[in-house]
Amino acid sequence: MAKNKTTETNESTTDFINTFVEDETKKKDAFELIKIMQEVTHFEPKMWGPSIIGFGSYHYKYASGHEGDAPLVGFSPRKAAISLYINVPTENRDELLSKLGKHKASKGCIYVKKIADIDIEVLKNMISLSLQQ
């Protein structure tokens, strides 16, 4: 079975942001997201794989037998957008996304260009709900 690429590492989140995030607004937003996620989750930020900053962890196991660990919540400051990894319960997802602000969403991710485009209180609520799953 293939080994998971997205595993917790001992790399520095600060070094990752300062080294790999070139856009100054995105760099500032990444440090702000660390502050927000740390405040809501009470977990220290950890690098997961080469580019995801995660908070907390959980173990999953699929019916196929594939299993591993993943962060409870996290984000990645990618070049095109910041990817937010927040698992909001289905019954709350559409309502909260409608209040979040300017974003794009897929099944597993929420994409924002900059933190100024979204409502931070809605984001905090989404993070909190994600932790309750």
Buried (B, 14 or more C-beta within 10 A) or exposed (E): EEEEEBEBEEBEBEEBBEEBBEEEEBBBBBBBBBEBBEEBBEBEBBBBBEBBBBBBBEEEEEEEEEEBBBBBBBBBBBEEBBBBBBBBEEEEBEEBBEBBBEBEBEEEBBBBBBBEEBEBEBBBBBBBBBBEE
